[in-house]
Amino acid sequence: MNEAFVDTSGIVALLWKRDARHAQARIAWKKLITLRSGLVTTDLVVAESVTLARSRGGYDLSVRLGERLLARPFEIVWATRPLVDEAWSLYRKYEDHVLSLCDCVSFAVMRARKIAVAFAYDDDFDGVGFERAR
């Protein structure tokens, strides 16, 4: 089974109908589900997404999103010390990119698991060599 990484930017685009990439995100999401892609994310993405959902849509939306992300088919990779160390190396390497440490943890997971595709609308994924789901 192919795996795809699920990023906060993809979740945001999928959830908010007013997002400029909402229609595109719905199409990409349906393709991932149809292809039965394994959906991988990190605990940091879950935390970031739930926080954004609460600030944009309220507590109830944040709880529904959290419940969804913590359930199957999502596999959550936890930010261990070795993973954060690898992410920190990437953060230091890409001085010319505006990255968050959360982004770099995502990239480290994708590299370690050989995941080439991300459900993401953050240009940084392209900038460091990954493909975005379309």
Wavefront OBJ file of the C-alpha trace (Angstrom):
o trace
v 0.000 0.000 0.000
v 1.271 3.460 -0.832
v 1.469 5.942 1.974
v 0.698 9.647 1.902
v 1.635 12.162 4.555
v -1.212 14.349 5.838
v -0.189 17.909 6.715
v -2.073 20.636 8.560
v -2.317 22.707 5.366
v -4.175 19.871 3.646
v -6.512 19.412 6.588
v -7.255 23.152 6.683
v -7.960 23.266 2.935
v -10.271 20.263 3.229
v -12.205 21.553 6.253
v -12.827 25.185 5.342
v -15.060 25.747 2.333
v -13.819 29.340 2.078
v -10.231 28.171 1.633
v -9.036 28.970 -1.900
v -7.858 25.356 -2.288
v -10.934 23.651 -0.839
v -12.230 22.205 -4.131
v -8.754 20.994 -5.071
v -8.313 19.455 -1.603
v -11.605 17.551 -1.883
v -10.526 16.045 -5.220
v -7.061 15.104 -3.912
v -8.545 13.610 -0.716
v -11.016 11.467 -2.661
v -8.149 10.161 -4.823
v -6.117 9.226 -1.738
v -9.067 7.394 -0.217
v -9.910 5.661 -3.517
v -6.309 4.504 -3.892
v -6.478 3.225 -0.309
v -3.368 5.147 0.581
v -2.036 4.696 4.071
v -2.523 8.044 5.816
v 0.418 9.032 7.978
v 0.749 12.146 10.120
v 2.506 13.210 13.297
v 1.344 14.124 16.762
v 2.578 17.651 16.024
v 0.285 17.941 12.986
v -2.630 16.639 15.061
v -1.936 19.245 17.763
v -1.513 22.045 15.228
v -4.694 21.067 13.328
v -6.864 20.761 16.430
v -5.619 24.143 17.658
v -6.411 25.774 14.311
v -9.840 24.121 14.210
v -10.659 25.510 17.634
v -9.528 29.036 16.765
v -11.399 29.045 13.432
v -14.438 26.891 14.127
v -14.815 26.468 17.867
v -14.457 23.725 20.422
v -16.940 21.253 18.899
v -15.191 21.299 15.523
v -11.809 20.843 17.185
v -13.087 17.801 19.101
v -14.595 16.237 15.954
v -11.350 16.807 14.069
v -9.236 15.431 16.909
v -11.406 12.312 17.169
v -11.111 11.794 13.408
v -7.340 12.243 13.294
v -6.760 9.971 16.281
v -8.789 7.151 14.701
v -8.102 4.814 11.827
v -7.140 5.046 9.010
v -4.597 7.586 10.310
v -1.282 6.348 11.590
v 0.316 8.825 13.961
v 4.079 8.986 14.218
v 5.167 10.432 17.544
v 7.960 12.982 17.737
v 10.688 11.043 19.533
v 14.047 12.529 20.412
v 15.837 10.882 17.437
v 13.119 12.139 15.088
v 13.349 15.680 16.463
v 17.158 15.522 16.173
v 16.796 14.593 12.490
v 14.229 17.351 12.032
v 16.574 19.840 13.654
v 19.287 18.866 11.170
v 16.851 19.532 8.325
v 15.808 22.827 9.889
v 19.462 23.898 10.024
v 20.106 22.630 6.473
v 17.271 24.616 4.875
v 18.295 28.055 6.114
v 17.011 29.578 2.868
v 13.458 28.200 3.399
v 10.921 29.528 5.882
v 10.163 26.270 7.681
v 8.729 25.414 11.041
v 10.211 22.663 13.164
v 6.856 20.882 12.756
v 7.428 20.937 8.965
v 10.883 19.467 9.437
v 9.542 16.671 11.653
v 7.083 15.895 8.847
v 9.917 15.832 6.304
v 12.001 13.559 8.534
v 9.077 11.122 8.835
v 8.532 11.179 5.077
v 12.212 10.508 4.391
v 12.472 7.712 6.939
v 9.362 5.984 5.585
v 10.102 6.794 1.947
v 6.809 8.651 1.561
v 6.948 10.735 -1.596
v 3.480 12.324 -1.546
v 1.970 14.745 0.940
v -1.623 15.883 1.241
v -0.421 19.423 1.746
v -0.822 22.909 0.340
v 2.357 24.279 1.826
v 4.927 25.084 -0.886
v 7.686 23.959 1.462
v 6.967 20.316 0.619
v 7.835 21.015 -3.030
v 10.825 23.090 -2.004
v 12.509 20.184 -0.256
v 11.731 17.568 -2.887
v 8.357 16.051 -2.082
v 5.293 15.786 -4.301
v 1.922 17.105 -3.213
v -1.269 15.085 -3.734
v -3.366 16.519 -6.539
l 1 2 3 4 5 6 7 8 9 10 11 12 13 14 15 16 17 18 19 20 21 22 23 24 25 26 27 28 29 30 31 32 33 34 35 36 37 38 39 40 41 42 43 44 45 46 47 48 49 50 51 52 53 54 55 56 57 58 59 60 61 62 63 64 65 66 67 68 69 70 71 72 73 74 75 76 77 78 79 80 81 82 83 84 85 86 87 88 89 90 91 92 93 94 95 96 97 98 99 100 101 102 103 104 105 106 107 108 109 110 111 112 113 114 115 116 117 118 119 120 121 122 123 124 125 126 127 128 129 130 131 132 133 134
